[in-house]
Amino acid sequence: MLFNSLSKIQKKLVVHLRQRRLQMNLTQEGLAERSGVPLPTLRKFEQKGVISLESFLKILSVIGGLEEVVDVLKPKEQSFKSIDDVLKSEEKPIKKRGSRK
């Protein structure tokens, strides 16, 4: 499924965000104040890697990286090899929901 386990990815995110915070010469208290994330929440995140998406995004908005995260999650654009590919893509309706499984 994944090359890295989810817990390893969480740890990497914590390490990278902590390093960014320290590069900006911010204390946990300073980052909590600037981001609006409660200090206990920020401490728990740096210790255990657990945080809500909203708080994570608030932290990114202060230390940078929010736009990069948004860009990474954009759907990939189709690349066409021929005019037939273009015509076929126009025939298919754009999906707005996933299928049930």
C-alpha positions in Angstrom: 0.0 0.0 0.0 2.4 2.7 1.2 6.1 2.7 1.1 6.2 4.4 4.5 3.8 3.6 7.3 1.5 6.3 8.4 3.2 6.6 11.7 6.6 7.2 10.0 5.0 9.9 7.9 3.5 11.5 11.0 7.0 11.5 12.6 8.6 13.1 9.5 5.9 15.8 9.4 6.5 16.6 13.1 10.3 16.7 12.6 10.1 18.9 9.5 7.6 21.3 11.1 9.6 21.5 14.3 12.7 22.3 12.3 10.9 25.0 10.4 9.7 26.5 13.7 13.2 26.5 15.1 14.6 28.0 11.9 12.2 30.9 12.3 13.4 31.2 15.9 9.9 30.6 17.2 9.2 29.0 20.5 6.2 26.7 20.9 4.5 29.5 22.8 5.2 32.0 20.0 3.9 29.6 17.3 0.8 28.9 19.3 0.1 32.6 19.7 0.7 33.4 16.1 -1.3 30.5 14.7 -4.2 30.5 17.1 -3.5 26.8 18.0 -3.7 26.2 21.7 -0.2 25.6 23.3 -1.2 22.1 24.7 -2.4 21.1 21.2 0.9 22.2 19.6 2.9 20.4 22.3 0.9 17.2 21.8 1.5 17.5 18.1 5.2 17.8 18.5 5.3 14.9 21.0 2.8 12.4 19.4 2.1 13.7 15.9 -1.6 14.0 16.6 -3.5 17.2 15.5 -6.7 18.2 13.8 -6.5 19.2 10.1 -7.6 22.7 11.0 -4.8 23.2 13.5 -2.3 21.7 11.1 -3.3 24.2 8.4 -3.1 27.1 10.9 0.4 26.1 11.8 1.4 25.8 8.1 -0.1 29.3 7.5 2.5 30.7 9.9 5.6 28.6 9.2 5.0 28.3 5.5 4.1 25.4 3.3 0.3 25.8 3.1 0.3 26.7 -0.6 2.6 23.8 -1.4 0.2 21.3 0.4 -2.7 22.7 -1.6 -0.8 22.4 -4.8 0.3 18.8 -4.2 -3.4 17.8 -3.7 -4.6 19.3 -7.0 -6.0 16.7 -9.4 -3.5 16.0 -12.2 -4.4 17.4 -15.5 -4.9 15.0 -18.4 -2.3 14.8 -21.0 -3.6 14.0 -24.5 -1.6 12.1 -27.1 -4.0 12.6 -29.9 -7.1 14.4 -31.0 -9.0 11.2 -30.4 -8.0 11.4 -26.7 -9.4 14.9 -26.5 -12.7 13.9 -28.1 -13.1 10.9 -25.8 -12.5 13.0 -22.7 -15.2 15.4 -23.8 -17.7 12.5 -24.0 -17.1 11.4 -20.4 -18.9 13.5 -17.8 -16.8 14.9 -15.0 -17.1 12.8 -11.9 -18.5 14.6 -8.9 -18.8 11.5 -6.6 -17.0 8.3 -6.1 -18.7 4.9 -6.7 -20.0 2.8 -3.9 -18.0 -0.2 -2.9 
